[in-house]
Amino acid sequence: MNTYRPWRSLALTLILTLIMVGCVAFPITPVAPAPTPTYTIEPGVATATPPAELSSQTEQAFGSSCKDEAETTPIAPEKPAKEEAFPWWNNTVFYEIFVRSFYDSDGDGVGDLNGLIQKLDYLNDGDPSTTDDLGVTGIWLMPIMESPSYHGYDVVDYYRVDREYGTNEDFRRLIAEAHRRGIRVIVDMVLNHTSSKHPWFQSARSDPNSPYRDFYIWSDEGPGYKGPWGQRVWHRTPTGYYYGIFWEGMPDLNYENPAVTAEMQKVIRFWLEDMGVDGFRLDAVKHLIEEGRVQENTPSTHAWLRDFYAFYKSINPEALTVGEVWSSTTEVVKYIGDQLDLAFEFDTAQAMLFSARFGSRNDVLRAHRLVTERYPPNQFATFLTNHDQPRVMTQLRGKVDKAKVAASLLLTGPGVPFIYYGEEIGQRGDKPDENIRTPMQWSDAENAGFTTAVMAWRAPQPDYREVNVAAQTRDPQSLLSHYRRLIHARNTHEALRIGDWREVTVEDRRIYAFLRHSDAETLLVLINLAGEPITDYRLDLEAGPLREGTTGEPPVEILTGRPVRPPAVHERGGFQGYIPLDVLEPYSTYIIRLR
């Protein structure tokens, strides 16, 4: 069997595997006041002359079983010193947006960038003293580049905003308006593959001698093996078989060809320098380079990402990458430090939903123990669900109180939180994917106030007349109001953003108790995961950051401003038998400032 894929030489493989990023200091300015941290890199830019300019993207529409692998201990990146300040993303609450479904400004039934601009004040009005906005300080836009598909994960032009969403100038205006409100913007970047309609692939498919042939992975005969979830990955054409891990409409790019790397570096530079983005969500990065039948998390993928990391940091040292590595925690952590800034924590997401659904802290406690042990402090992305998964309210069977618990776990816990649009009002949605990505429910008006068109690109969920932003804004006990309070608390209190996580012991597994501690403050978080009040409980902290005696000023529950009973702090800085409140109300969250 003859393959057209140019394989990397053994010497180059060894070099790429062994080279580590060097040390040239650059500053990262946090959003919240803090000492300016420094990180170190040495740019490593591939030098290859690409044949021409064009595009790429991917649709992760498949589930994954994420098992707890606590017995396996990978070598994690070295953790930064405690006193070292954190980068801006640790002071950020992100909000994932599907532009097509957020808000339609021109009445064609499709959401667009100008519609998003009109709704920015809902996300953050730029005034820290107001509480009627959501308060998010970062947005992640699902693919906005030219694509033949509704979802955009198969790009045909990496340099142009999809016409249905607007123009490149509209995007630049969005960046300016978002930044004016203190909102950072990252965009989905699909490196793994392009659309089969991309001119690169059209040329490669039609002509075996095309200069773009080696931009993709070809074989004269179908190798026959299947993908990680049993899918077909080799697709037949009149000129040979090509590899596409997701489906035939998304042929994988060949990153063992330096010209492909050089072309995608040009794309990254364009979006950072010309379009002004603050970073990228990198789709399906664990599949970038296959090694025979091994199709994920290969040494070649890790080596390529190290060079990629050095490249984008050389353009903008403050640029963020957050990777989709749909694997277990013990696999995901291997990408952090010199390949990705953050990666999504799928195991922790599942654990938070399980604890919220079943009323036991066991799952989330196990997950938080693992992530705080394995990752550099808070350098991982947390979420409840995303655009590939059934929505939170669907998984929680419509239980608003349990959705509030899930929100509390997300927004008080360690890591960098991401909220999927509509999650804050309890929007529902189940497979197929289109039903998870339906229009944002703004009001009880026709089409949920999303568009003035007779028909939206997709009908809103049937419950939109009851479940919408307008209705929940008027209700101080609504899910939306709960999200607003939690985000405001996180934005206000440093310990919730960058603080250490420390377990607090309590016998009743319906109670999840933990500390978030920074140099500035110590917070005790108490969450009653159950549907009944709890009166018989005692909290123990074997050792902690508190001073012996009492905590000085009376502790205060910060969501309500209510004073609570102080602990008696022992010589090891902890406490024993502490009962801050006589009653923990059903599904309640308390954030108590101890210091």
TORGUKOL-244707 format. One record per residue (C-alpha): x negated, y negated, z; residue in three letters. Coordinates in steps of 0.2 Angstrom, whole numbers. Each point is the difference from the previous one (the first is absolute). Layout:
N
ATOM     x     y     z drenlo
ATOM     X     Y     Z    ALA
...
This chain:
595
ATOM     x     y     z drenlo
ATOM     0     0     0    MET
ATOM    -7   -17    -5    ASN
ATOM     4   -15    11    THR
ATOM    -2   -18    -5    TYR
ATOM    -2    -6    18    ARG
ATOM   -18    -7     2    PRO
ATOM    -6     9    16    TRP
ATOM   -11   -10    12    ARG
ATOM   -18     7     1    SER
ATOM    -6     8    16    LEU
ATOM   -12   -13     4    ALA
ATOM    13   -14    -2    LEU
ATOM    12    10    11    THR
ATOM   -13     1    14    LEU
ATOM    -4   -18    -1    ILE
ATOM    18    -6     1    LEU
ATOM     3    12    14    THR
ATOM   -15    -6    10    LEU
ATOM     0   -19    -3    ILE
ATOM     8    -9    14    MET
ATOM     5   -18     0    VAL
ATOM   -13   -12     5    GLY
ATOM     0   -16    11    CYS
ATOM     4   -17    -6    VAL
ATOM    10   -10    13    ALA
ATOM    16    -9    -5    PHE
ATOM    14    -8    11    PRO
ATOM    18     5     1    ILE
ATOM    11   -13     8    THR
ATOM    15     7    10    PRO
ATOM    17    -7    -1    VAL
ATOM     1    -2    19    ALA
ATOM   -13   -10     9    PRO
ATOM   -15    11     3    ALA
ATOM   -19     0    -2    PRO
ATOM    -5     3   -18    THR
ATOM    -5    18    -3    PRO
ATOM   -13     5   -12    THR
ATOM    -1    15   -11    TYR
ATOM   -14     6   -11    THR
ATOM    -1     7   -17    ILE
ATOM   -11     0   -15    GLU
ATOM     9    -2   -17    PRO
ATOM    -2    15   -11    GLY
ATOM     8    -4   -17    VAL
ATOM     1    13   -15    ALA
ATOM    -8    -7   -15    THR
ATOM     8     7   -15    ALA
ATOM     7    -9   -16    THR
ATOM    18     5    -2    PRO
ATOM     7     2   -18    PRO
ATOM    15   -12     4    ALA
ATOM    12    -7    12    GLU
ATOM    16     9     5    LEU
ATOM    10     9    16    SER
ATOM     5    14    13    SER
ATOM    12     6    15    GLN
ATOM     9    15    11    THR
ATOM    16     7     8    GLU
ATOM    -2    10    16    GLN
ATOM    17     7     0    ALA
ATOM    -5    16     9    PHE
ATOM     1     5    18    GLY
ATOM   -14     7    11    SER
ATOM    -1    11    15    SER
ATOM   -11    -9    13    CYS
ATOM    -5    12    13    LYS
ATOM    -9    -5    16    ASP
ATOM   -18     6    -2    GLU
ATOM    -7    -6    17    ALA
ATOM   -11    15     1    GLU
ATOM   -10    -7   -15    THR
ATOM   -11   -15     5    THR
ATOM    -7    -9   -16    PRO
ATOM   -14   -12     2    ILE
ATOM     9   -17     1    ALA
ATOM    -8   -17    -4    PRO
ATOM    -9    -9    14    GLU
ATOM    12   -10    10    LYS
ATOM    -4   -19     2    PRO
ATOM    -5    -7    16    ALA
ATOM    15    -5    12    LYS
ATOM    -4   -18    -1    GLU
ATOM    -1    -1   -18    GLU
ATOM    15   -10    -8    ALA
ATOM    12     9   -12    PHE
ATOM     3    -4   -18    PRO
ATOM    15   -10    -6    TRP
ATOM    11    16    -3    TRP
ATOM     0     5    18    ASN
ATOM     9   -16     4    ASN
ATOM    13     3   -14    THR
ATOM    17     8    -1    VAL
ATOM     3     6   -18    PHE
ATOM    16     2   -10    TYR
ATOM     1    11   -15    GLU
ATOM    10    -7   -15    ILE
ATOM     7     8   -15    PHE
ATOM     2   -16   -11    VAL
ATOM    13     8   -11    ARG
ATOM    12     2    15    SER
ATOM    -4   -15    11    PHE
ATOM     9   -15    -8    TYR
ATOM     5    -5   -17    ASP
ATOM    -2   -18    -4    SER
ATOM     6    -1   -18    ASP
ATOM    16    11     0    GLY
ATOM    -7    15   -11    ASP
ATOM     3    13    13    GLY
ATOM   -19     2     3    VAL
ATOM    -9    -7    15    GLY
ATOM   -15   -12    -5    ASP
ATOM   -14   -10     7    LEU
ATOM    10   -16     0    ASN
ATOM    13     9    10    GLY
ATOM   -13     6    13    LEU
ATOM    -7   -18     1    ILE
ATOM    18    -6     4    GLN
ATOM     1    13    14    LYS
ATOM   -17    -3     8    LEU
ATOM     7   -11    14    ASP
ATOM    10    16     6    TYR
ATOM   -17     9     2    LEU
ATOM    -9   -15     7    ASN
ATOM     4   -18     0    ASP
ATOM   -17    -6     5    GLY
ATOM     5    -7    16    ASP
ATOM    -5    10    15    PRO
ATOM    12    -8    11    SER
ATOM    16     7    -9    THR
ATOM     7    17     3    THR
ATOM    13     2   -13    ASP
ATOM   -13     6   -13    ASP
ATOM    -6    18     0    LEU
ATOM   -18    -6     4    GLY
ATOM   -10    11   -11    VAL
ATOM   -17    -6    -5    THR
ATOM    -4    11   -14    GLY
ATOM     9     8   -15    ILE
ATOM    -4    15   -11    TRP
ATOM     7    -1   -17    LEU
ATOM     4    17    -9    MET
ATOM    -7     0   -18    PRO
ATOM     3   -16    -9    ILE
ATOM   -10     3   -16    MET
ATOM     7     3   -17    GLU
ATOM     7    18     0    SER
ATOM    14     9   -10    PRO
ATOM     7     8    16    SER
ATOM    12    -8    13    TYR
ATOM   -13     4    14    HIS
ATOM   -15    -7    -8    GLY
ATOM   -12    14     5    TYR
ATOM    -5     3   -19    ASP
ATOM    -9   -16    -6    VAL
ATOM    -2    -5   -18    VAL
ATOM    -8   -17     3    ASP
ATOM   -10    -3    16    TYR
ATOM    -2   -19    -4    TYR
ATOM    18    -5    -2    ARG
ATOM    15    -1    12    VAL
ATOM    15    11    -6    ASP
ATOM    11   -11   -10    ARG
ATOM    16     5    10    GLU
ATOM    -9    -8    15    TYR
ATOM    -6   -16    -7    GLY
ATOM   -17    -6    -6    THR
ATOM   -18    -1     6    ASN
ATOM     4   -19     5    GLU
ATOM    15     6    10    ASP
ATOM   -12    11    10    PHE
ATOM   -12   -13     3    ARG
ATOM    14   -11     7    ARG
ATOM     5    14    11    LEU
ATOM   -18     1     7    ILE
ATOM     0   -18     3    ALA
ATOM    17    -1     9    GLU
ATOM    -4    16    10    ALA
ATOM   -17    -7     6    HIS
ATOM     9   -16     4    ARG
ATOM    11     9    13    ARG
ATOM   -15    11     7    GLY
ATOM     5    15   -10    ILE
ATOM   -14    11    -8    ARG
ATOM     4     9   -16    VAL
ATOM    -7    17    -6    ILE
ATOM     6     9   -15    VAL
ATOM     1    18    -5    ASP
ATOM   -15     6   -11    MET
ATOM     2    16    -9    VAL
ATOM   -18     6    -3    LEU
ATOM     4    19    -3    ASN
ATOM     9    -1   -16    HIS
ATOM     8   -10   -14    THR
ATOM    16     1    -9    SER
ATOM     0    12   -15    SER
ATOM     5   -15   -10    LYS
ATOM   -16   -10     5    HIS
ATOM   -10    -4   -16    PRO
ATOM   -15     9     7    TRP
ATOM    10    16     1    PHE
ATOM     9    -3   -17    GLN
ATOM   -17    -1    -8    SER
ATOM    -8    14     9    ALA
ATOM    15    12    -3    ARG
ATOM     1    -4   -19    SER
ATOM   -19     1    -4    ASP
ATOM   -13    12     8    PRO
ATOM   -13   -12    -5    ASN
ATOM     8   -15     8    SER
ATOM   -12   -11    11    PRO
ATOM    14     3    13    TYR
ATOM     1    19    -1    ARG
ATOM   -12     1    15    ASP
ATOM    10   -12    10    PHE
ATOM    11    15     4    TYR
ATOM    -3    19     4    ILE
ATOM     2    12   -15    TRP
ATOM    -2    18    -4    SER
ATOM     2     9   -16    ASP
ATOM    10    14     9    GLU
ATOM    11    -2    15    GLY
ATOM   -10     6    15    PRO
ATOM    16     7     8    GLY
ATOM    -2    -4    18    TYR
ATOM    14   -11     9    LYS
ATOM     0   -15    11    GLY
ATOM     0    -1    19    PRO
ATOM    19     2     2    TRP
ATOM     1    13   -14    GLY
ATOM     4   -12   -14    GLN
ATOM    -7     0   -18    ARG
ATOM   -15   -11    -2    VAL
ATOM    -6     4   -18    TRP
ATOM    10    -7   -14    HIS
ATOM     0     5   -18    ARG
ATOM    -2   -11   -15    THR
ATOM    -5     3   -18    PRO
ATOM   -18    -5     4    THR
ATOM    -2    10    16    GLY
ATOM     5     1    18    TYR
ATOM    -1   -15    12    TYR
ATOM     0     0    19    TYR
ATOM    14   -10     9    GLY
ATOM     3     5    18    ILE
ATOM    17    -8     2    PHE
ATOM     8     3   -16    TRP
ATOM    -3    -1   -19    GLU
ATOM     4   -19     0    GLY
ATOM   -14    -4    11    MET
ATOM   -17     6    -7    PRO
ATOM   -14     0    13    ASP
ATOM   -15   -12    -4    LEU
ATOM   -17     8    -1    ASN
ATOM   -11    -9    13    TYR
ATOM   -15    11    -4    GLU
ATOM    -1   -12   -15    ASN
ATOM    -8   -16     6    PRO
ATOM     9   -10   -14    ALA
ATOM    16     4    10    VAL
ATOM    -7    -6    16    THR
ATOM    -6   -16    -9    ALA
ATOM    17    -3    -7    GLU
ATOM     9     1    16    MET
ATOM   -13   -11     9    GLN
ATOM     5   -13   -13    LYS
ATOM    18     2     5    VAL
ATOM    -4    -1    19    ILE
ATOM   -10   -16    -3    ARG
ATOM    15    -8   -10    PHE
ATOM    12     3    14    TRP
ATOM   -11    -6    13    LEU
ATOM    -8   -15    -9    GLU
ATOM    13    -6   -13    ASP
ATOM    16     5     9    MET
ATOM    -5    -3    18    GLY
ATOM     6    16     8    VAL
ATOM    -6     4    18    ASP
ATOM    -3    19    -4    GLY
ATOM     8    16    -6    PHE
ATOM    10    15     5    ARG
ATOM    -9    14    -9    LEU
ATOM    11    13    -7    ASP
ATOM    -4    19     1    ALA
ATOM   -18    -3     3    VAL
ATOM    -4    18     6    LYS
ATOM     3     6   -18    HIS
ATOM   -13   -12    -8    LEU
ATOM   -13    13    -5    ILE
ATOM     4    19    -2    GLU
ATOM   -14    13     2    GLU
ATOM     7    15   -10    GLY
ATOM    15     7     9    ARG
ATOM    -3   -11    15    VAL
ATOM    11   -15    -3    GLN
ATOM     0   -11    15    GLU
ATOM   -12    -7    13    ASN
ATOM   -15     5   -10    THR
ATOM   -18    -6     4    PRO
ATOM     0    -8   -17    SER
ATOM    15   -10     5    THR
ATOM    -8    -6    16    HIS
ATOM   -16    -5    -9    ALA
ATOM    10   -10   -13    TRP
ATOM    10    -9    14    LEU
ATOM   -16    -5     9    ARG
ATOM    -6    -9   -16    ASP
ATOM    17    -7    -3    PHE
ATOM     0    -7    18    TYR
ATOM   -17    -8    -2    ALA
ATOM     7    -8   -17    PHE
ATOM    16    -8     6    TYR
ATOM    -9    -6    16    LYS
ATOM   -13    -9   -11    SER
ATOM    14   -10    -8    ILE
ATOM    10    -4    16    ASN
ATOM    -7     7    17    PRO
ATOM    17    -3     8    GLU
ATOM    10    10   -13    ALA
ATOM    10    14     7    LEU
ATOM     2    18    -7    THR
ATOM    13    11     8    VAL
ATOM     0    18    -8    GLY
ATOM    14    12    -2    GLU
ATOM    -9    16     5    VAL
ATOM    15    12     3    TRP
ATOM    -9    12    11    SER
ATOM    -2     4    19    SER
ATOM    -9   -12    12    THR
ATOM   -16    10     0    THR
ATOM    -1    -2   -19    GLU
ATOM     5   -18    -1    VAL
ATOM   -12    -6    12    VAL
ATOM   -15     5   -11    LYS
ATOM     5   -14   -12    TYR
ATOM    -2   -14    13    ILE
ATOM   -15   -11     2    GLY
ATOM    -9     0   -16    ASP
ATOM    14     5   -13    GLN
ATOM    16    -8     6    LEU
ATOM     4   -13    13    ASP
ATOM    16     9     5    LEU
ATOM    10    15    -5    ALA
ATOM    18     5     4    PHE
ATOM     3    11    15    GLU
ATOM    12    13    -7    PHE
ATOM    -1    11    16    ASP
ATOM     3   -14    11    THR
ATOM    15    -6   -10    ALA
ATOM     8    17     1    GLN
ATOM    -4     1    19    ALA
ATOM     9   -17     4    MET
ATOM    15     5   -10    LEU
ATOM     1    17     9    PHE
ATOM    -2    -8    17    SER
ATOM    14   -13    -4    ALA
ATOM    11    14    -7    ARG
ATOM    -2    13    14    PHE
ATOM    -2   -11    15    GLY
ATOM   -17     7     5    SER
ATOM   -17    -9     1    ARG
ATOM   -10    16    -4    ASN
ATOM    -2    -3   -19    ASP
ATOM    -5   -18     1    VAL
ATOM   -11     2    15    LEU
ATOM   -10    14    -9    ARG
ATOM    -2   -11   -15    ALA
ATOM    -5   -16     9    HIS
ATOM   -13    11    10    ARG
ATOM    -7     6   -16    LEU
ATOM    -1   -16   -10    VAL
ATOM    -8   -10    14    THR
ATOM   -13    13     2    GLU
ATOM    -4     3   -18    ARG
ATOM     1   -18    -8    TYR
ATOM   -10   -16     3    PRO
ATOM    11   -10    11    PRO
ATOM    17    -4    -9    ASN
ATOM    -7     3   -17    GLN
ATOM    14    10    -7    PHE
ATOM    17    -5    -7    ALA
ATOM    16     6     8    THR
ATOM    18     1    -7    PHE
ATOM    16     9     2    LEU
ATOM     5     4   -18    THR
ATOM    -5    -7   -17    ASN
ATOM     7     0   -18    HIS
ATOM    -3    19    -2    ASP
ATOM     9     6    15    GLN
ATOM    18     0     7    PRO
ATOM     3   -16     9    ARG
ATOM    -1    -1    19    VAL
ATOM    19    -2     3    MET
ATOM     4    15   -11    THR
ATOM   -13    10     9    GLN
ATOM     8    -6    17    LEU
ATOM    17     5    -6    ARG
ATOM     6   -18     1    GLY
ATOM    -4    -3    19    LYS
ATOM    -4   -18     2    VAL
ATOM    -7     2    18    ASP
ATOM   -12    13    -6    LYS
ATOM    -5   -11   -14    ALA
ATOM    -4   -13    13    LYS
ATOM   -11    12     9    VAL
ATOM    -9     4   -16    ALA
ATOM    -3   -18    -3    ALA
ATOM    -7    -2    18    SER
ATOM   -12    14    -3    LEU
ATOM    -6    -7   -16    LEU
ATOM    -2   -18     6    LEU
ATOM    -7     2    17    THR
ATOM   -12    15    -4    GLY
ATOM   -18    -1    -6    PRO
ATOM    -5    -3   -19    GLY
ATOM     6   -12   -13    VAL
ATOM    19     2    -3    PRO
ATOM     9     0   -16    PHE
ATOM    19    -2    -2    ILE
ATOM    10     6   -15    TYR
ATOM    12   -13    -7    TYR
ATOM    17     2     7    GLY
ATOM    -6    11    14    GLU
ATOM     3   -14    12    GLU
ATOM    19     0    -3    ILE
ATOM     2    19    -1    GLY
ATOM     2     2   -19    GLN
ATOM     3    18    -4    ARG
ATOM    -7    10   -15    GLY
ATOM    -4    18    -4    ASP
ATOM    -8     9   -15    LYS
ATOM    -1    -2   -15    PRO
ATOM   -12   -15     2    ASP
ATOM    11   -12    -9    GLU
ATOM    12     1    15    ASN
ATOM   -14    -4    12    ILE
ATOM    -4   -16   -10    ARG
ATOM    17    -8    -2    THR
ATOM     4   -19     1    PRO
ATOM    -3    -9    17    MET
ATOM    16    -3     9    GLN
ATOM     1   -19     3    TRP
ATOM    18    -2     3    SER
ATOM    18     7    -2    ASP
ATOM     2    -8   -17    ALA
ATOM     1    10   -16    GLU
ATOM   -16    10    -4    ASN
ATOM    -5    -4    18    ALA
ATOM    -5   -18    -4    GLY
ATOM   -15     7   -10    PHE
ATOM     5    -6   -17    THR
ATOM    14   -11    -9    THR
ATOM     0    13   -14    ALA
ATOM    15    11    -2    VAL
ATOM   -11    15     3    MET
ATOM   -16     2     9    ALA
ATOM   -14    11    -8    TRP
ATOM     6    12    14    ARG
ATOM    15    -1    11    ALA
ATOM    -3    -4    18    PRO
ATOM     4    12    14    GLN
ATOM    19     2     3    PRO
ATOM    -1    -7    17    ASP
ATOM    -7   -17    -5    TYR
ATOM    15    -9     5    ARG
ATOM    -3     4    18    GLU
ATOM   -19     3     0    VAL
ATOM    -8   -16    -6    ASN
ATOM   -12   -15     5    VAL
ATOM    14   -12     2    ALA
ATOM    10    10    12    ALA
ATOM   -14     6    10    GLN
ATOM    -7   -18     2    THR
ATOM    15    -5     9    ARG
ATOM    -1    15    12    ASP
ATOM   -14    -2    14    PRO
ATOM     1    19     3    GLN
ATOM    -2     5   -18    SER
ATOM   -14    10    -7    LEU
ATOM    -6   -15    -9    LEU
ATOM    -1   -10    16    SER
ATOM    -9    14     8    HIS
ATOM   -13    -1   -14    TYR
ATOM    -2   -19     1    ARG
ATOM    -3     1    19    ARG
ATOM   -13    14    -2    LEU
ATOM    -9    -9   -14    ILE
ATOM     0   -16    10    HIS
ATOM    -7     9    15    ALA
ATOM   -14     8   -10    ARG
ATOM    -4   -17    -9    ASN
ATOM    -1    -8    17    THR
ATOM    -9    13    10    HIS
ATOM   -18     4    -5    GLU
ATOM     0    17    10    ALA
ATOM    14     7   -11    LEU
ATOM   -10    -4   -16    ARG
ATOM   -18     4     5    ILE
ATOM     1     7    17    GLY
ATOM    -6    17     6    ASP
ATOM    13    14     2    TRP
ATOM     0     9    17    ARG
ATOM    12    14     5    GLU
ATOM    10    -3    16    VAL
ATOM     6    16     8    THR
ATOM    18     3     5    VAL
ATOM     9    17     2    GLU
ATOM    16    -3    -9    ASP
ATOM    -4     3   -19    ARG
ATOM    15   -11    -5    ARG
ATOM   -11   -15     6    ILE
ATOM   -15    -6   -11    TYR
ATOM   -12   -11    10    ALA
ATOM   -16    -7    -5    PHE
ATOM   -12   -15     2    LEU
ATOM    -6   -12   -14    ARG
ATOM   -15    -9     7    HIS
ATOM   -11   -14    -7    SER
ATOM   -12   -12     8    ASP
ATOM    14   -13     1    ALA
ATOM    14    11     7    GLU
ATOM     7    17     6    THR
ATOM    17     5    -5    LEU
ATOM    10    15     6    LEU
ATOM    12     7   -13    VAL
ATOM    15    11     6    LEU
ATOM    12     8   -12    ILE
ATOM    15    10     5    ASN
ATOM     2    12   -15    LEU
ATOM    16     8     7    ALA
ATOM    18    -5     0    GLY
ATOM     3    -1    19    GLU
ATOM    -7   -11    13    PRO
ATOM   -15     6    10    ILE
ATOM    -2    -5    18    THR
ATOM   -12    14     7    ASP
ATOM   -17    -3    -7    TYR
ATOM   -18    -5     6    ARG
ATOM   -14    -6   -11    LEU
ATOM   -18     5     3    ASP
ATOM   -16    -8    -7    LEU
ATOM   -16    10     6    GLU
ATOM   -11   -14    -5    ALA
ATOM     2   -17    -9    GLY
ATOM    -4   -18    -3    PRO
ATOM     9    -7    14    LEU
ATOM    -7    -8    16    ARG
ATOM     2     8    17    GLU
ATOM    14    -6    10    GLY
ATOM    14    -8   -10    THR
ATOM     0    -7   -18    THR
ATOM     0   -19     6    GLY
ATOM    15    -8    -8    GLU
ATOM    16     9     1    PRO
ATOM     2    12   -16    PRO
ATOM    12    -6   -13    VAL
ATOM    10    11   -12    GLU
ATOM    -4   -11   -16    ILE
ATOM    15     5   -11    LEU
ATOM    12    -8    13    THR
ATOM   -11   -10    11    GLY
ATOM     6    10    15    ARG
ATOM   -12     2    15    PRO
ATOM    -4    18     6    VAL
ATOM    -7     8    15    ARG
ATOM   -19     0     0    PRO
ATOM   -11    15     2    PRO
ATOM   -12     4    14    ALA
ATOM   -16     1    -9    VAL
ATOM   -13    12     7    HIS
ATOM   -19    -1     0    GLU
ATOM    -1     9   -17    ARG
ATOM    10   -14    -9    GLY
ATOM    16    11    -1    GLY
ATOM    15     3    10    PHE
ATOM    11    15     7    GLN
ATOM    18     2     2    GLY
ATOM     4   -17    -8    TYR
ATOM    19    -4    -3    ILE
ATOM     1   -16    -9    PRO
ATOM    18     0    -3    LEU
ATOM    14     9    10    ASP
ATOM     9     6   -16    VAL
ATOM    -6     3   -18    LEU
ATOM    15    -2   -11    GLU
ATOM     4    12   -14    PRO
ATOM   -11    -2   -15    TYR
ATOM    -8   -16     8    SER
ATOM   -17    -7    -3    THR
ATOM   -10   -10    13    TYR
ATOM   -16   -10    -3    ILE
ATOM    -7    -5    17    ILE
ATOM   -14   -12     2    ARG
ATOM   -11     6    14    LEU
ATOM   -14   -12    -2    ARG
